[in-house]
Amino acid sequence: MRSHLLNDTTAEHYRRSATEGIERVAAKLATTSRPFTGVTVDALSSRIDEIDLDRPLHDTTAVLDELEDVYLKDAVYFHHPRYLAHLNCPVVIPAVLGEAILSAVNSSLDTWDQSAGGTLIERKLIDWTTGRIGLGPNADGVFTSGGTQSNLQALLLAREEAKPGRDGREAADSFSKLRVFASEVSHFSVKKSAKLLGLSQDAVVSIPVGDDKRMQTVALAHELERCVQDGLVPMAVVATAGTTDFGSIDPLPEIAELCDQYGVWMHVDAAYGCGLLASVRHRDRIDGIEHADSVTVDYHKSFFQPVSSSAILVRDASTLRHATYHAEYLNPQRMVRERIPNQVDKSLQTTRRFDALKLWMTLRVMGADGIGQLFDEVCDLAVEGWKLLAADPRFDVVVEPTLSTLVFRYIPAAVTDPSEIDRANLYARKALFASGDAVVAGTKVGGRHYLKFTLLNPETTVDDMAAVLDLIAGHAEQYLGESLDRAS
């Protein structure tokens, strides 16, 4: 069994196995004609259930053949131009190369003595990102598993900074008085983080949005003032730079002013909108982000990186101490005095992948402008999609895009019952997925079911969107026709 350990004696075995695996994936990418096969849960489950994990095949080729049957054949392929569903991007080749390298070397980014150069590369990328944001010379941060973890850590820091003594404010007797303010269309991880941090059930105050799906700052100001008047403690305002459903960006400069006025931590969830940091033409859409106390970025959403690649950035490096714990076997206190850089001092994680290498490889091969040009392309594509939907009487589109998301629903000419229209749209999405011809997402707006294009593939065209809209309309019409037949 030692022949399977990756070391100096098995390097050739590694090369052959990795090459065979890469060739399988390359062949699938080259021949995939649809984003999904439409395989059902039951059909795929039965294939996997038949596999006895206690009886290995002892042959790489045989295992890859099996993998073809249970995974590669029926995977959902985000690189296909008609995958239009969630915030999943096609990935760039330099990042995939970085993934292969980091997996083989297997550095752990918790301590210097496990990562050395990896530590310095991650720190350099953190500095690069905080520089792009404009957080100032005392900024810092650390890579995370994704936006949910980044938001959790940001709110942890905000909670600790809201404790007694900050800015001379009276402290809450307990976490029960702490309040977090976020728009009604902010990411669910804000409420999830509040629960994990031991805050009260009503700790997250939902701020209404306007027709443009941006936080209403007048309402925010009112809620902040009411919070103070009620003897509660404003802990943080979470501004979203790219909401999941609409891609909307909250008015960051105005929110920053209110946070400064009330002495509240300002967190910007830019998990989606962080692509604008590299944008060649649209960077101004996130003006005001430089005033944040913390920022979430997901490179695996809009920097075309493989999952996972995210980071939490902070204006004041000293606030990261709230995530610090010193263990004698790992990162004893003396290492700080010796100026040994241990990333675990900043992170909620201990063992942690060298995900920063993927972004490093991307920047060194493509440059920031190369990433930004790709993100600008999908933003421009969304504008064309908006025009297409707005001109099509079969569809109602919710809001003009700020980034690359379009929310819409099919509206039949002869049906006026909103519930029946809901069912038609739900059916259309499900039928489209089952066909494998395209994949779209769904959400609710005003309690009604809508469909969603999340455009993150520069290879997607206006013709692709038009074809998918025709497919959606066809499935919805089929449902409505069958529904009328059943009713008659």
Salt bridges, closest charged atoms under 4 A:
GLU12 OE1 - ARG15 NH1 2.40
GLU20 OE2 - ARG24 NH2 3.90
ASP65 OD1 - ARG24 NH2 2.74
GLU68 OE2 - LYS28 NZ 3.89
ASP69 OD1 - ARG47 NH1 3.64
ASP69 OD1 - LYS73 NZ 3.17
ASP74 OD2 - ARG47 NH1 2.95
GLU99 OE2 - ARG353 NH2 2.23
GLU99 OE1 - LYS358 NZ 3.06
GLU122 OE1 - ARG352 NH1 2.85
ASP140 OD2 - LYS346 NZ 2.96
GLU160 OE2 - ARG159 NH2 2.89
GLU160 OE1 - LYS163 NZ 2.91
GLU161 OE1 - ARG166 NE 3.69
GLU161 OE2 - ARG321 NH2 3.32
GLU161 OE2 - HIS322 NE2 2.68
ASP167 OD2 - ARG166 NH1 3.99
ASP173 OD2 - LYS177 NZ 3.68
ASP202 OD1 - ARG179 NH2 3.70
ASP212 OD2 - ARG214 NH1 3.90
GLU223 OE1 - ARG226 NH2 2.99
ASP245 OD1 - LYS452 NZ 2.97
ASP287 OD1 - ARG283 NH1 3.57
GLU290 OE2 - HIS291 NE2 3.60
ASP298 OD2 - HIS300 NE2 3.30
ASP298 OD2 - LYS301 NZ 2.53
GLU338 OE1 - ARG334 NH1 3.56
ASP355 OD1 - ARG353 NH1 2.47
ASP355 OD1 - LYS358 NZ 2.96
ASP380 OD2 - ARG281 NH2 2.47
ASP380 OD1 - HIS282 NE2 3.38
GLU384 OE2 - LYS387 NZ 3.56
ASP392 OD2 - ARG394 NH2 2.81
GLU420 OE1 - ARG423 NH2 2.65
ASP422 OD1 - ARG409 NH1 2.48
ASP422 OD2 - ARG448 NH1 2.77
ASP464 OD1 - ARG82 NE 2.94
ASP470 OD1 - ARG394 NH2 2.84
